[in-house]
Amino acid sequence: MPCIARTTRLALAASAASLALLATACGGSGSDASGPGDGKPVTLTFWSATAGAKETADAFNRTHTDIKVKFSMVPAGPEGVTKLSNAVKGGNAPDVATMDYSALPEYASEGNLEDLTPSSGDLVKKEFPEAVQSLVNLGGSTWAVPFDVTPIQLFYRKDLFKKYGVDVPTTWAEYRTAAEKIHAGDPDVTITNFGGGDPALLSGLAWQAGARWYGTNGDAWKVNIDDPASRKVAAYWDDLLADGLASKTPLWGEGENKERATGKVATIIGAAWSAGNFPVSYPDAKGKWGIAPLPTWGGKASTGMYGGTSYIVPKGSEHTEAAAEFIKWVTTDPAAMTARLSSLKAPSSALPANEGMRAAAAKEFDSSYFGDQDVYAVAGQAADTIVPGWTWGPVQQQVTSVQMAAGGNHTKMLSSGQAKGETAVTDRGLKLDK
């Protein structure tokens, strides 16, 4: 069937307003969940960079006869998105793929996704929390199905807190006080390492503070990256770094692991998925780490998200209904989570967005590293405090690139991200509301 161009208004559903964007999309050539008419099962191609994805597909194939899944591992991050985009343009895209939430609006607005509203809209509405629905529902349509939810949490060294007489902080003011007390007790110990600049972590902390990096006014996009709430967060961390209370050692490097493993930092700002790294990266610290809610700016408990993955059907799939059936299984059936986690050589603490999957995930994770804390129960409680209404914009991947080049200056990350966001919106031919 030929591809008929059409103009589609997508909107990122926010808590009080919709985010409108224009996209040219091509209708797919239909679906075939029951086979091609020759009695053979439908074969779906599935691309992902996530650990355990192959084993999940294998488990699906063992328990389903009408649909078979052929899995291929692809690169993570922007490289994987580019590979997928090229495949869509070349007419050889997979039937199913995984994608970070932050990349989803940009990909959808370019017309690269099949509309999953008929097959998955009700599923998303009924089976997933409000905080993640706004990340996959675009303009009243469903363009992806959530896999995990990634609340930011505070991981802290119980022994160091006890040694320096520090209570677990509940506010960011208390967190700085704890940093000062610990650093005064031992100048070689800082509250955490926060160097290099991590755009995903900065956005999650801004999310918690009430920021909304993207919005719309009618059919025009608003870019609000350098807003007061975000500047408050950036200034807070830049001050901690300038005062020597936080380590300038870059995040995601070898130096980071060394500081954390040797007790040179007293806390880690991480997400639910971070817990799985501890037994592998800091095995000698078993029993010394605890998990607490993220400190707040005052008021009730709240947090943002740090990363996260969804399932999509790229434009051009001829088996959208079969793809939706596989996606439903992999995101809501506990057997899928068991297959994914039991196959991994290293533990995973990914928190399923679907609450019905969490018991299976918890069963596969050994929480003894954190003493008597139930890692999944703690993460689930944190997930309930994610501030609803956050949405990503159609140019976030470009914003991330310039923010990573800001040299770890968080205030500069905001201003450079703001400038890039505005120019990128107009460069794409979208309206910008200033």
Solvent accessible surface area in square Angstrom, and as a share of the most:
residue,aa,sasa,rsa
1,M,180,0.81
2,P,106,0.67
3,C,74,0.44
4,I,128,0.65
5,A,73,0.57
6,R,107,0.39
7,T,108,0.63
8,T,24,0.14
9,R,141,0.51
10,L,5,0.03
11,A,10,0.08
12,L,0,0.00
13,A,41,0.32
14,A,34,0.26
15,S,80,0.52
16,A,102,0.79
17,A,59,0.46
18,S,62,0.40
19,L,4,0.02
20,A,6,0.04
21,L,1,0.01
22,L,75,0.37
23,A,7,0.06
24,T,82,0.48
25,A,4,0.03
26,C,37,0.22
27,G,38,0.36
28,G,22,0.21
29,S,42,0.27
30,G,41,0.39
31,S,44,0.28
32,D,39,0.20
33,A,26,0.20
34,S,104,0.67
35,G,8,0.07
36,P,83,0.52
37,G,76,0.73
38,D,87,0.45
39,G,82,0.78
40,K,132,0.56
41,P,52,0.32
42,V,3,0.02
43,T,73,0.42
44,L,0,0.00
45,T,47,0.28
46,F,0,0.00
47,W,44,0.15
48,S,1,0.00
49,A,37,0.28
50,T,35,0.20
51,A,58,0.45
52,G,7,0.07
53,A,4,0.03
54,K,106,0.45
55,E,65,0.29
56,T,4,0.02
57,A,1,0.00
58,D,50,0.26
59,A,9,0.07
60,F,0,0.00
61,N,36,0.18
62,R,180,0.66
63,T,95,0.55
64,H,37,0.17
65,T,118,0.69
66,D,59,0.30
67,I,0,0.00
68,K,66,0.28
69,V,9,0.05
70,K,131,0.56
71,F,38,0.16
72,S,45,0.29
73,M,118,0.53
74,V,20,0.11
75,P,51,0.32
76,A,74,0.57
77,G,34,0.32
78,P,99,0.62
79,E,115,0.52
80,G,10,0.10
81,V,37,0.21
82,T,76,0.44
83,K,89,0.38
84,L,8,0.04
85,S,17,0.11
86,N,85,0.44
87,A,8,0.06
88,V,22,0.12
89,K,163,0.69
90,G,59,0.57
91,G,71,0.68
92,N,105,0.54
93,A,26,0.20
94,P,1,0.01
95,D,14,0.07
96,V,0,0.00
97,A,3,0.02
98,T,22,0.13
99,M,7,0.03
100,D,71,0.37
101,Y,3,0.01
102,S,29,0.19
103,A,3,0.03
104,L,0,0.00
105,P,1,0.01
106,E,21,0.10
107,Y,4,0.01
108,A,3,0.02
109,S,2,0.01
110,E,83,0.37
111,G,10,0.10
112,N,12,0.06
113,L,1,0.01
114,E,14,0.06
115,D,55,0.29
116,L,1,0.01
117,T,51,0.30
118,P,125,0.78
119,S,53,0.34
120,S,1,0.01
121,G,14,0.14
122,D,97,0.51
123,L,23,0.11
124,V,1,0.00
125,K,147,0.62
126,K,157,0.66
127,E,77,0.34
128,F,10,0.04
129,P,43,0.27
130,E,118,0.53
131,A,10,0.08
132,V,0,0.00
133,Q,38,0.17
134,S,11,0.07
135,L,2,0.01
136,V,0,0.00
137,N,29,0.15
138,L,1,0.00
139,G,33,0.32
140,G,72,0.69
141,S,24,0.15
142,T,6,0.03
143,W,8,0.03
144,A,0,0.00
145,V,0,0.00
146,P,0,0.00
147,F,12,0.05
148,D,12,0.06
149,V,2,0.01
150,T,1,0.01
151,P,0,0.00
152,I,0,0.00
153,Q,4,0.02
154,L,0,0.00
155,F,0,0.00
156,Y,29,0.11
157,R,16,0.06
158,K,73,0.31
159,D,52,0.27
160,L,18,0.09
161,F,7,0.03
162,K,174,0.74
163,K,145,0.62
164,Y,30,0.12
165,G,49,0.47
166,V,16,0.09
167,D,125,0.65
168,V,55,0.31
169,P,4,0.03
170,T,88,0.51
171,T,36,0.21
172,W,5,0.02
173,A,76,0.59
174,E,80,0.36
175,Y,0,0.00
176,R,68,0.25
177,T,82,0.48
178,A,5,0.04
179,A,0,0.00
180,E,76,0.34
181,K,104,0.44
182,I,0,0.00
183,H,43,0.19
184,A,85,0.66
185,G,48,0.46
186,D,40,0.21
187,P,98,0.62
188,D,97,0.50
189,V,6,0.03
190,T,17,0.10
191,I,0,0.00
192,T,1,0.00
193,N,1,0.01
194,F,4,0.02
195,G,4,0.04
196,G,37,0.36
197,G,15,0.14
198,D,15,0.08
199,P,9,0.05
200,A,43,0.33
201,L,4,0.02
202,L,1,0.01
203,S,1,0.01
204,G,0,0.00
205,L,2,0.01
206,A,0,0.00
207,W,3,0.01
208,Q,11,0.05
209,A,21,0.16
210,G,45,0.43
211,A,0,0.00
212,R,75,0.27
213,W,0,0.00
214,Y,6,0.02
215,G,11,0.10
216,T,22,0.13
217,N,95,0.49
218,G,56,0.54
219,D,41,0.21
220,A,14,0.11
221,W,1,0.00
222,K,64,0.27
223,V,10,0.06
224,N,46,0.24
225,I,0,0.00
226,D,40,0.21
227,D,24,0.13
228,P,97,0.61
229,A,21,0.16
230,S,0,0.00
231,R,104,0.38
232,K,89,0.38
233,V,2,0.01
234,A,0,0.00
235,A,48,0.37
236,Y,29,0.11
237,W,1,0.01
238,D,30,0.15
239,D,75,0.39
240,L,0,0.00
241,L,14,0.07
242,A,79,0.61
243,D,76,0.40
244,G,31,0.29
245,L,12,0.06
246,A,3,0.02
247,S,14,0.09
248,K,139,0.59
249,T,29,0.17
250,P,77,0.49
251,L,24,0.12
252,W,161,0.57
253,G,30,0.29
254,E,156,0.70
255,G,33,0.32
256,E,13,0.06
257,N,64,0.33
258,K,142,0.60
259,E,37,0.17
260,R,23,0.08
261,A,43,0.33
262,T,81,0.47
263,G,9,0.09
264,K,84,0.36
265,V,0,0.00
266,A,0,0.00
267,T,0,0.00
268,I,5,0.03
269,I,10,0.05
270,G,2,0.02
271,A,0,0.00
272,A,2,0.01
273,W,66,0.23
274,S,7,0.05
275,A,1,0.01
276,G,4,0.03
277,N,65,0.33
278,F,3,0.01
279,P,38,0.24
280,V,86,0.49
281,S,37,0.24
282,Y,8,0.03
283,P,81,0.51
284,D,133,0.69
285,A,4,0.03
286,K,117,0.49
287,G,37,0.35
288,K,80,0.34
289,W,0,0.00
290,G,0,0.00
291,I,7,0.03
292,A,8,0.06
293,P,92,0.58
294,L,6,0.03
295,P,0,0.00
296,T,8,0.05
297,W,85,0.30
298,G,47,0.45
299,G,77,0.74
300,K,177,0.75
301,A,56,0.43
302,S,21,0.14
303,T,3,0.01
304,G,0,0.00
305,M,4,0.02
306,Y,13,0.05
307,G,43,0.41
308,G,10,0.10
309,T,19,0.11
310,S,0,0.00
311,Y,11,0.04
312,I,0,0.00
313,V,0,0.00
314,P,0,0.00
315,K,21,0.09
316,G,45,0.43
317,S,5,0.04
318,E,103,0.46
319,H,41,0.18
320,T,27,0.15
321,E,97,0.43
322,A,0,0.00
323,A,0,0.00
324,A,8,0.06
325,E,66,0.30
326,F,0,0.00
327,I,0,0.00
328,K,109,0.46
329,W,25,0.09
330,V,5,0.03
331,T,0,0.00
332,T,27,0.16
333,D,46,0.24
334,P,60,0.38
335,A,54,0.42
336,A,2,0.01
337,M,1,0.00
338,T,53,0.31
339,A,15,0.11
340,R,29,0.11
341,L,15,0.07
342,S,73,0.47
343,S,41,0.26
344,L,41,0.21
345,K,212,0.90
346,A,49,0.38
347,P,54,0.34
348,S,23,0.15
349,S,3,0.02
350,A,8,0.06
351,L,1,0.01
352,P,1,0.01
353,A,0,0.00
354,N,6,0.03
355,E,111,0.50
356,G,51,0.49
357,M,1,0.00
358,R,32,0.12
359,A,80,0.62
360,A,14,0.11
361,A,0,0.00
362,A,33,0.26
363,K,174,0.74
364,E,68,0.31
365,F,13,0.06
366,D,99,0.51
367,S,29,0.19
368,S,51,0.33
369,Y,9,0.03
370,F,0,0.00
371,G,38,0.36
372,D,145,0.75
373,Q,47,0.21
374,D,75,0.39
375,V,3,0.02
376,Y,12,0.05
377,A,46,0.36
378,V,29,0.17
379,A,3,0.02
380,G,12,0.11
381,Q,122,0.54
382,A,12,0.10
383,A,12,0.09
384,D,111,0.58
385,T,42,0.24
386,I,9,0.05
387,V,31,0.18
388,P,56,0.35
389,G,4,0.04
390,W,1,0.00
391,T,4,0.02
392,W,23,0.08
393,G,0,0.00
394,P,0,0.00
395,V,0,0.00
396,Q,4,0.02
397,Q,44,0.20
398,Q,63,0.28
399,V,0,0.00
400,T,38,0.22
401,S,70,0.45
402,V,44,0.25
403,Q,1,0.01
404,M,125,0.56
405,A,84,0.65
406,A,7,0.06
407,G,70,0.67
408,G,10,0.10
409,N,72,0.37
410,H,1,0.00
411,T,64,0.37
412,K,109,0.46
413,M,0,0.00
414,L,0,0.00
415,S,53,0.34
416,S,31,0.20
417,G,0,0.00
418,Q,33,0.15
419,A,56,0.44
420,K,65,0.27
421,G,0,0.00
422,E,41,0.18
423,T,71,0.41
424,A,1,0.01
425,V,0,0.00
426,T,69,0.40
427,D,117,0.61
428,R,69,0.25
429,G,66,0.63
430,L,17,0.08
431,K,115,0.49
432,L,40,0.20
433,D,36,0.19
434,K,183,0.78
